[in-house]
Amino acid sequence: MKRVLSMLTAAVLLTSALRAAVPDGGSFSSQPGQVDWRATALRARTVCGDIEREKFVATQMSAKVVARAGNVPEYCRIEGFLPSEIGFEVNLPLAWNGRLYMHGNGGYSGEAPAAPYIQLKRDNALANGFATAWTDTGHRASRQPGGTFAQSPVALTNHAYLAVHVTVEFAKQLSAAFYGHAPHFSYWDGCSTGGRQGVMEAYRFPKDFNGILAGAPTLDWTSVMINGLWQQSATKGSGLTVEKLQTVFKAVMSKCDAIDGLKDGLIDDPRQCVFDPHRDAPRCAAGEDDDTCLTQTQADALQKIYDGPPKGPGMPNWVREYPGLEESSVLGANGGAQWILTRDGSPNTLAMMADSWMKYFSFGNPAYDASKFDFIRDPSRARAADEQMNPKPYLKAFNDTGGKMIMWWGWSDAALNPGMGIDFYDRVVANYGLANTQRFYRFYLIPGVSHCAGGYGPCDVDGMPALIDWVEKGVAPGRLGARRVVDGKTVYNRAYCAYPAATRYQGGDPEVPANFQCAQLKTDEGVSNR
């Protein structure tokens, strides 16, 4: 029972990060660009209840009209199950803009459609004229918490890649039946697990979506889980606390804030921040240990977090953490501490998820003890699920279909190191060249932003207008806008260049995006992730 509760706790923490992404910005929080998606010229041609009588592949299906509420228009909600227990929800507004919007999951998925952040994503898209689709990926966490569902090969395949594909195909069939034709354009939007799902679609099912918005995708689950175990091992018994992390954060900013040419409370590229916790953080005097300093043991623990686990076979070089993620003024508000520490010394969020991963994905043994994981011998042996779970950097077919993808990541993401995204993008570029890659796939890194949302930087990131313009008008995105507004006051108003270019300050008001320019990194500025 204790293990089940731990896995449920991890799921709640992970989805809370995604839930925070919706009300304070996220998709459709910006004004449309060249395409006004709010125009709803199309009308339903079928009575909602009649959909139930159509012959579809669903094993169970119900349809009902949901009345207008606030800015969410009247729509037809269709929910049920597809073969092999894939739960779905499709929502068709009676007045439609001709587009389908599908949003992703968090953590191990298995959410119910009534989950608050799923409802927010759905309602936000409906309010902008989109039909929407969602899947639980073939299991419900309330019955199969954490990774327990992976004991079933069918459930694992559904979760890894098949459920999204099957659901979006079904949603298009329902749209055709309800409106008289299929969507003109289909878009994916997800972060974390949802980001991975989007990239996986581009890799495995390149015709499913015209546009994919992928935030902080979990492109290598096994490496992330190993890092969670490593951080738990590094901090256990060290006395490192949330308050001490905040002290370290202040020291990091004092040393590295200005290295990008602007002292603005942000580090544009934390890879350039050379921070030694033994030398650069306040040290406790002999016999002392309070929130304003680090002991030798605590400095050692933090250095282990920065370095990551040993880089032997099966362990890529990007598995580490960059300085600047330590900001943890509020535990549980998606700061660094949420992923690295707990108040009572119990396993951190990633470690709880890793315990389940090792049992059910890596070793297929529910009795496996993750605390015994050998960081030298086991990384290469723990990759049983990689072939199914990890998208590969072969995206030619997606490009050939005319698909477009925008990926973005927060530099202060303590759950999923942005180095994972840099590594993946670099491998795509190695396959197709930078110019060809940027014709269909662009990647943006935003300083001071935590996992999918929150942090101390410009965390209101809306890539949807740029994606829609790229897909429907052929207007490739230049810089990606990102803002932070607190109590009605704009703290940051920035626009970031696509990787591998750097966003360089040119002088003047830093909250005027025109005062920055894109500059290619010099050779010695690049940092290898492999």
C-alpha positions as CSV (number, residue, x, y, z in Angstrom):
1,M,0.0,0.0,0.0
2,K,2.8,2.4,0.8
3,R,4.4,1.8,-2.6
4,V,1.1,2.5,-4.4
5,L,0.6,5.7,-2.4
6,S,4.1,6.8,-3.4
7,M,3.4,6.3,-7.1
8,L,0.1,8.1,-6.8
9,T,2.0,11.0,-5.1
10,A,4.5,11.1,-7.9
11,A,1.7,11.3,-10.5
12,V,0.0,14.1,-8.6
13,L,3.2,16.1,-8.5
14,L,4.0,15.6,-12.1
15,T,0.5,16.5,-13.4
16,S,0.5,19.6,-11.1
17,A,3.4,21.0,-13.2
18,L,1.4,20.6,-16.3
19,R,-1.8,22.0,-14.8
20,A,0.1,25.1,-13.9
21,A,0.9,25.6,-17.5
22,V,-2.7,26.3,-18.5
23,P,-4.2,29.3,-16.6
24,D,-1.1,31.5,-16.7
25,G,-0.5,31.3,-20.4
26,G,0.2,28.3,-22.6
27,S,-1.4,27.6,-26.0
28,F,-3.9,30.2,-27.3
29,S,-2.9,32.7,-24.6
30,S,-1.4,34.9,-27.4
31,Q,-3.3,36.7,-30.2
32,P,-3.5,34.8,-33.5
33,G,-0.8,35.6,-36.0
34,Q,-1.5,35.6,-39.7
35,V,-4.2,32.8,-39.3
36,D,-7.2,33.7,-37.3
37,W,-8.2,30.3,-35.9
38,R,-11.1,31.8,-34.0
39,A,-13.2,32.0,-37.1
40,T,-15.8,29.2,-36.8
41,A,-17.5,29.2,-40.2
42,L,-18.3,25.4,-40.2
43,R,-21.4,23.9,-38.6
44,A,-22.4,20.4,-37.4
45,R,-24.5,18.4,-39.9
46,T,-25.4,15.6,-37.6
47,V,-27.3,15.5,-34.3
48,C,-24.8,14.8,-31.5
49,G,-26.8,11.8,-30.1
50,D,-26.9,10.2,-33.6
51,I,-23.2,9.7,-33.5
52,E,-23.7,6.8,-31.1
53,R,-25.6,4.9,-33.8
54,E,-22.8,5.2,-36.3
55,K,-20.7,2.1,-36.9
56,F,-17.3,2.8,-35.5
57,V,-14.5,0.7,-34.1
58,A,-15.2,1.9,-30.5
59,T,-16.0,-0.9,-28.1
60,Q,-18.0,1.5,-25.9
61,M,-19.1,5.0,-26.8
62,S,-21.5,7.7,-25.6
63,A,-22.3,11.1,-27.0
64,K,-24.1,14.1,-25.4
65,V,-24.4,17.8,-25.9
66,V,-22.6,20.0,-23.4
67,A,-24.2,23.5,-23.0
68,R,-22.3,26.7,-23.5
69,A,-20.5,27.8,-20.3
70,G,-18.6,31.1,-20.2
71,N,-16.4,31.3,-23.3
72,V,-16.6,27.6,-24.0
73,P,-19.2,27.1,-26.7
74,E,-21.8,24.4,-27.0
75,Y,-20.3,21.1,-28.1
76,C,-20.8,17.4,-28.6
77,R,-18.8,15.3,-26.1
78,I,-18.0,11.8,-27.3
79,E,-16.2,9.4,-24.9
80,G,-15.6,5.7,-24.5
81,F,-13.0,3.0,-25.3
82,L,-11.3,1.8,-28.4
83,P,-10.1,-1.8,-28.7
84,S,-7.5,-2.9,-26.1
85,E,-9.0,-0.6,-23.5
86,I,-7.8,2.7,-25.0
87,G,-9.9,5.4,-23.3
88,F,-10.7,8.5,-25.4
89,E,-12.6,11.8,-25.3
90,V,-13.4,13.7,-28.5
91,N,-15.2,17.1,-28.3
92,L,-16.8,18.6,-31.4
93,P,-18.0,22.2,-31.2
94,L,-21.3,22.9,-33.0
95,A,-19.5,25.9,-34.6
96,W,-16.1,24.7,-35.8
97,N,-12.9,26.3,-37.2
98,G,-12.0,23.2,-39.2
99,R,-9.1,22.2,-37.1
100,L,-8.4,19.3,-34.6
101,Y,-6.4,19.9,-31.5
102,M,-5.1,16.9,-29.5
103,H,-3.3,17.4,-26.2
104,G,-0.9,15.1,-24.4
105,N,-0.5,13.4,-21.0
106,G,1.9,13.7,-18.1
107,G,4.1,11.2,-16.2
108,Y,2.9,7.7,-16.7
109,S,-0.4,9.0,-18.2
110,G,-3.6,7.1,-17.2
111,E,-5.4,10.3,-16.2
112,A,-9.2,10.5,-16.2
113,P,-10.8,13.0,-18.6
114,A,-12.1,14.8,-15.5
115,A,-8.6,15.7,-14.4
116,P,-8.5,19.5,-14.0
117,Y,-5.6,20.3,-16.3
118,I,-7.1,18.0,-19.0
119,Q,-10.4,19.9,-18.7
120,L,-8.5,23.2,-18.9
121,K,-6.7,22.2,-22.1
122,R,-9.9,21.0,-23.6
123,D,-11.9,24.1,-22.7
124,N,-9.2,26.4,-23.9
125,A,-9.1,24.8,-27.3
126,L,-12.9,24.6,-27.6
127,A,-13.1,28.3,-26.8
128,N,-10.9,29.0,-29.8
129,G,-13.0,27.0,-32.2
130,F,-11.1,23.7,-32.2
131,A,-12.4,20.2,-32.1
132,T,-10.3,18.3,-29.4
133,A,-9.1,14.8,-28.7
134,W,-7.5,13.1,-25.8
135,T,-6.5,9.6,-24.7
136,D,-5.6,7.9,-21.4
137,T,-3.1,5.8,-23.5
138,G,-4.8,2.5,-22.6
139,H,-4.9,2.4,-18.8
140,R,-6.2,4.4,-15.8
141,A,-3.7,5.3,-13.0
142,S,-6.4,5.0,-10.4
143,R,-6.4,1.2,-11.1
144,Q,-2.8,0.8,-12.4
145,P,-0.7,3.4,-10.7
146,G,2.8,4.4,-11.8
147,G,4.3,2.0,-14.4
148,T,2.4,-1.2,-13.2
149,F,0.5,-1.3,-16.5
150,A,3.8,-2.1,-18.4
151,Q,3.5,-5.7,-17.2
152,S,1.1,-6.1,-20.1
153,P,2.8,-5.9,-23.5
154,V,-0.4,-4.6,-25.1
155,A,-0.7,-1.8,-22.5
156,L,2.9,-0.9,-22.9
157,T,2.6,-0.6,-26.7
158,N,-0.5,1.5,-26.3
159,H,1.2,3.8,-23.9
160,A,4.4,4.0,-25.8
161,Y,3.0,5.1,-29.1
162,L,-0.1,3.3,-30.4
163,A,-2.9,4.9,-28.4
164,V,-2.3,8.5,-29.6
165,H,-2.3,7.3,-33.2
166,V,-5.4,5.2,-32.9
167,T,-7.2,8.0,-31.1
168,V,-6.4,10.8,-33.6
169,E,-7.5,8.6,-36.5
170,F,-10.7,7.9,-34.7
171,A,-11.2,11.6,-33.9
172,K,-10.8,12.4,-37.6
173,Q,-13.5,9.8,-38.4
174,L,-15.9,11.3,-35.9
175,S,-15.2,14.8,-37.3
176,A,-16.0,13.6,-40.8
177,A,-19.3,12.1,-39.6
178,F,-20.3,15.1,-37.5
179,Y,-19.3,18.0,-39.9
180,G,-19.3,16.2,-43.3
181,H,-15.6,16.3,-43.7
182,A,-12.4,15.6,-41.8
183,P,-10.3,18.4,-40.2
184,H,-8.4,20.7,-42.6
185,F,-5.5,20.7,-40.2
186,S,-4.6,18.7,-37.1
187,Y,-2.3,19.9,-34.3
188,W,-0.6,18.2,-31.3
189,D,0.2,20.0,-28.1
190,G,2.0,18.4,-25.1
191,C,4.8,18.8,-22.6
192,S,6.9,16.3,-20.8
193,T,5.3,12.9,-21.6
194,G,3.0,14.9,-23.9
195,G,6.1,16.3,-25.6
196,R,7.5,12.8,-26.1
197,Q,4.2,11.7,-27.6
198,G,4.3,14.5,-30.1
199,V,7.9,13.7,-31.2
200,M,7.0,10.0,-31.4
201,E,4.1,10.9,-33.7
202,A,6.5,12.7,-36.0
203,Y,8.7,9.6,-36.0
204,R,6.3,6.7,-36.2
205,F,3.1,8.2,-37.7
206,P,4.2,11.3,-39.7
207,K,0.8,11.8,-41.4
208,D,-1.2,12.1,-38.2
209,F,-0.5,15.8,-37.4
210,N,0.3,18.8,-39.6
211,G,1.8,20.7,-36.7
212,I,3.4,19.5,-33.4
213,L,4.2,21.6,-30.4
214,A,6.4,19.6,-28.1
215,G,7.5,21.1,-24.7
216,A,10.3,19.4,-22.8
217,P,9.8,15.9,-24.2
218,T,10.9,12.9,-22.3
219,L,13.0,11.6,-25.1
220,D,15.0,9.1,-23.0
221,W,13.0,7.8,-20.1
222,T,15.6,5.4,-18.8
223,S,18.3,8.0,-18.5
224,V,15.9,10.4,-16.7
225,M,15.0,7.7,-14.3
226,I,18.6,6.8,-13.6
227,N,19.3,10.4,-12.9
228,G,16.4,10.5,-10.4
229,L,17.9,7.5,-8.5
230,W,21.3,9.2,-8.7
231,Q,20.0,12.4,-7.2
232,Q,18.3,10.5,-4.4
233,S,21.5,8.7,-3.6
234,A,23.5,11.9,-3.7
235,T,21.3,13.9,-1.3
236,K,20.3,11.2,1.1
237,G,21.6,12.0,4.5
238,S,23.4,15.1,3.3
239,G,21.3,17.6,5.1
240,L,20.8,19.5,1.9
241,T,17.5,21.4,2.2
242,V,15.2,23.6,0.1
243,E,16.4,26.6,2.0
244,K,20.0,25.8,1.3
245,L,19.2,25.3,-2.4
246,Q,17.8,28.8,-2.4
247,T,21.1,30.1,-0.9
248,V,23.0,28.3,-3.6
249,F,20.7,29.9,-6.3
250,K,21.6,33.4,-5.1
251,A,25.3,32.5,-5.3
252,V,24.8,31.1,-8.8
253,M,23.1,34.2,-10.0
254,S,25.7,36.4,-8.4
255,K,28.4,34.7,-10.3
256,C,26.7,34.0,-13.7
257,D,23.8,36.4,-14.2
258,A,26.0,38.8,-16.3
259,I,27.9,36.3,-18.4
260,D,25.5,36.7,-21.3
261,G,26.1,40.5,-21.3
262,L,23.0,41.4,-19.3
263,K,22.4,41.3,-15.6
264,D,18.7,40.6,-15.6
265,G,18.1,37.7,-13.3
266,L,18.5,35.2,-16.0
267,I,21.3,33.0,-17.4
268,D,20.7,32.6,-21.1
269,D,22.9,29.5,-21.4
270,P,23.7,27.8,-18.1
271,R,26.2,25.6,-19.8
272,Q,28.5,28.6,-19.7
273,C,28.1,29.0,-16.0
274,V,31.1,27.4,-14.3
275,F,30.0,27.1,-10.7
276,D,31.8,25.1,-8.0
277,P,29.6,24.7,-4.9
278,H,32.8,24.1,-2.8
279,R,34.3,27.4,-3.8
280,D,31.4,29.6,-5.0
281,A,28.6,28.8,-2.5
282,P,28.8,30.1,1.1
283,R,30.5,27.5,3.3
284,C,29.5,26.7,6.9
285,A,32.0,27.3,9.6
286,A,33.2,24.3,11.5
287,G,30.5,22.9,13.7
288,E,27.8,25.1,12.1
289,D,25.0,24.1,9.7
290,D,22.2,26.5,8.8
291,D,20.2,27.6,5.8
292,T,22.7,30.3,4.7
293,C,25.6,27.9,4.0
294,L,26.8,24.5,2.8
295,T,28.8,22.0,4.7
296,Q,31.4,19.9,3.0
297,T,29.0,17.0,2.7
298,Q,26.3,19.2,1.2
299,A,28.7,20.8,-1.3
300,D,29.7,17.2,-2.3
301,A,26.1,16.3,-2.8
302,L,25.3,19.3,-5.0
303,Q,28.4,18.7,-7.1
304,K,27.2,15.1,-7.7
305,I,23.9,16.5,-8.9
306,Y,25.7,18.9,-11.3
307,D,27.9,16.1,-12.6
308,G,25.2,13.4,-12.9
309,P,25.9,9.7,-12.7
310,P,29.1,8.1,-14.0
311,K,29.2,8.2,-17.8
312,G,29.9,4.6,-18.5
313,P,28.1,2.4,-21.1
314,G,24.5,3.3,-21.5
315,M,24.8,6.7,-19.9
316,P,24.8,9.8,-22.2
317,N,26.9,12.8,-21.2
318,W,23.8,15.1,-21.0
319,V,22.6,13.3,-17.8
320,R,23.5,16.1,-15.4
321,E,22.1,19.3,-14.1
322,Y,23.0,22.9,-15.0
323,P,23.4,25.7,-12.4
324,G,20.4,27.9,-12.2
325,L,17.8,25.3,-11.4
326,E,18.1,25.6,-7.6
327,E,15.4,28.4,-7.2
328,S,13.1,26.7,-4.7
329,S,11.4,29.5,-2.8
330,V,8.2,27.5,-2.8
331,L,8.4,23.7,-2.6
332,G,5.8,22.1,-4.9
333,A,5.5,25.2,-7.1
334,N,7.5,23.4,-9.8
335,G,10.9,24.7,-8.6
336,G,14.0,22.6,-8.6
337,A,13.5,21.2,-5.1
338,Q,10.3,19.5,-6.2
339,W,12.3,17.1,-8.3
340,I,15.5,16.8,-6.2
341,L,14.5,17.1,-2.5
342,T,11.6,16.5,-0.1
343,R,11.0,18.1,3.3
344,D,11.1,14.8,5.2
345,G,13.9,13.1,3.3
346,S,11.6,10.6,1.6
347,P,12.3,9.8,-2.1
348,N,12.0,12.8,-4.5
349,T,9.5,12.8,-7.4
350,L,11.9,11.4,-10.0
351,A,13.1,8.7,-7.6
352,M,9.6,7.5,-6.9
353,M,8.9,7.3,-10.6
354,A,12.2,5.6,-11.2
355,D,11.4,2.9,-8.6
356,S,8.3,2.0,-10.7
357,W,10.2,2.3,-14.0
358,M,12.9,-0.1,-12.9
359,K,10.4,-2.6,-11.7
360,Y,8.1,-2.7,-14.7
361,F,9.9,-1.2,-17.7
362,S,13.5,-2.1,-17.2
363,F,13.7,-5.4,-15.3
364,G,10.2,-6.8,-15.4
365,N,10.4,-7.6,-11.7
366,P,7.9,-6.1,-9.2
367,A,10.2,-7.1,-6.4
368,Y,13.2,-5.2,-7.8
369,D,14.8,-2.9,-5.3
370,A,15.8,0.3,-7.0
371,S,18.0,1.4,-4.1
372,K,20.4,-1.4,-5.2
373,F,20.8,0.1,-8.7
374,D,24.5,-0.1,-9.8
375,F,25.3,3.1,-11.6
376,I,28.3,1.5,-13.3
377,R,26.9,-1.8,-14.5
378,D,23.2,-1.3,-14.7
379,P,22.5,1.6,-17.1
380,S,23.0,-0.4,-20.2
381,R,21.0,-3.3,-18.7
382,A,18.0,-1.1,-17.8
383,R,17.0,-0.2,-21.4
384,A,14.5,-3.0,-22.2
385,A,11.8,-0.4,-23.0
386,D,13.9,2.1,-25.0
387,E,12.9,0.7,-28.4
388,Q,9.2,1.3,-27.7
389,M,9.4,4.4,-25.5
390,N,12.1,6.6,-27.2
391,P,11.5,8.4,-30.5
392,K,14.4,8.3,-32.9
393,P,15.9,11.2,-34.8
394,Y,14.7,10.0,-38.2
395,L,12.1,12.5,-39.3
396,K,12.4,12.6,-43.1
397,A,8.9,11.2,-43.6
398,F,7.4,13.9,-41.3
399,N,9.2,16.5,-43.4
400,D,8.1,14.9,-46.7
401,T,4.4,15.1,-45.6
402,G,4.9,18.8,-45.0
403,G,4.7,18.5,-41.2
404,K,6.1,21.2,-38.9
405,M,7.4,20.9,-35.3
406,I,8.3,23.4,-32.7
407,M,10.1,22.1,-29.6
408,W,10.8,24.2,-26.6
409,W,12.5,23.7,-23.2
410,G,13.2,25.6,-20.0
411,W,16.8,26.0,-19.1
412,S,16.0,25.6,-15.4
413,D,14.1,22.3,-15.9
414,A,15.2,20.1,-12.9
415,A,13.0,17.2,-14.0
416,L,14.2,16.8,-17.6
417,N,17.6,18.3,-18.4
418,P,17.4,20.4,-21.6
419,G,20.6,18.7,-22.7
420,M,18.4,15.8,-23.7
421,G,16.6,18.0,-26.2
422,I,19.9,19.5,-27.5
423,D,21.3,16.0,-28.0
424,F,18.2,14.9,-29.9
425,Y,18.1,18.0,-32.1
426,D,21.9,17.7,-32.8
427,R,21.3,14.1,-34.0
428,V,18.4,15.2,-36.3
429,V,20.8,17.9,-37.7
430,A,23.5,15.3,-38.2
431,N,21.0,13.3,-40.3
432,Y,19.6,16.1,-42.4
433,G,21.8,19.2,-42.0
434,L,20.9,22.4,-40.1
435,A,19.2,24.2,-43.0
436,N,17.1,21.2,-44.0
437,T,16.1,20.5,-40.4
438,Q,15.1,24.1,-39.7
439,R,12.7,24.0,-42.7
440,F,10.4,21.7,-40.6
441,Y,11.7,21.5,-37.0
442,R,12.9,24.3,-34.7
443,F,14.0,24.2,-31.1
444,Y,13.9,27.0,-28.5
445,L,15.5,27.2,-25.1
446,I,14.0,29.6,-22.5
447,P,16.1,30.7,-19.5
448,G,14.7,30.5,-16.0
449,V,11.8,28.3,-16.9
450,S,11.1,25.1,-14.9
451,H,9.5,21.9,-16.1
452,C,6.8,22.8,-18.6
453,A,5.8,25.9,-16.6
454,G,6.8,28.1,-13.7
455,G,10.3,29.1,-12.6
456,Y,11.7,32.6,-12.3
457,G,12.0,33.4,-16.0
458,P,9.6,34.2,-18.8
459,C,7.4,31.1,-18.4
460,D,4.4,32.2,-20.5
461,V,5.3,30.4,-23.7
462,D,2.8,30.1,-26.5
463,G,4.1,28.4,-29.6
464,M,0.7,27.7,-31.1
465,P,0.3,30.9,-33.2
466,A,3.8,30.5,-34.7
467,L,3.1,26.8,-35.4
468,I,-0.3,27.5,-37.1
469,D,1.2,30.2,-39.3
470,W,4.1,27.9,-40.2
471,V,1.7,25.1,-41.2
472,E,-1.0,27.1,-42.9
473,K,0.8,30.1,-44.3
474,G,4.4,28.7,-44.7
475,V,5.7,31.5,-42.4
476,A,8.6,29.9,-40.6
477,P,9.0,31.1,-36.9
478,G,11.9,33.4,-36.2
479,R,12.1,34.1,-32.5
480,L,9.7,32.5,-30.0
481,G,8.0,34.9,-27.6
482,A,8.1,34.3,-23.9
483,R,6.7,36.6,-21.1
484,R,6.3,36.8,-17.4
485,V,3.6,38.9,-15.9
486,V,3.2,39.3,-12.1
487,D,0.3,41.2,-10.6
488,G,-0.5,42.8,-14.0
489,K,3.1,44.0,-14.5
490,T,5.3,42.7,-17.2
491,V,8.6,41.4,-15.6
492,Y,10.0,39.8,-18.8
493,N,9.0,40.3,-22.4
494,R,11.5,38.4,-24.5
495,A,11.8,36.5,-27.8
496,Y,14.3,33.8,-28.2
497,C,16.3,32.6,-31.2
498,A,16.1,29.0,-32.4
499,Y,18.9,26.7,-31.4
500,P,21.8,26.6,-32.1
501,A,21.7,30.4,-32.3
502,A,22.1,32.5,-29.2
503,T,20.0,35.5,-28.3
504,R,22.4,38.4,-27.7
505,Y,21.5,41.7,-26.0
506,Q,22.4,44.8,-28.1
507,G,21.6,47.5,-25.6
508,G,18.5,49.5,-24.6
509,D,15.4,48.4,-22.8
510,P,15.8,44.6,-22.4
511,E,12.0,44.1,-22.4
512,V,11.9,45.3,-26.0
513,P,12.6,42.1,-28.1
514,A,14.1,44.2,-30.9
515,N,17.0,45.0,-28.6
516,F,18.3,41.4,-29.0
517,Q,19.7,39.7,-32.1
518,C,20.4,36.1,-33.0
519,A,24.0,35.1,-33.2
520,Q,25.5,31.8,-34.1
521,L,27.6,30.3,-31.2
522,K,31.3,30.3,-31.7
523,T,32.9,26.8,-31.9
524,D,34.3,27.1,-28.4
525,E,31.0,28.0,-27.0
526,G,29.3,24.8,-28.0
527,V,29.1,22.1,-25.3
528,S,29.0,18.4,-26.3
529,N,26.1,16.4,-24.9
530,R,27.5,13.1,-25.9
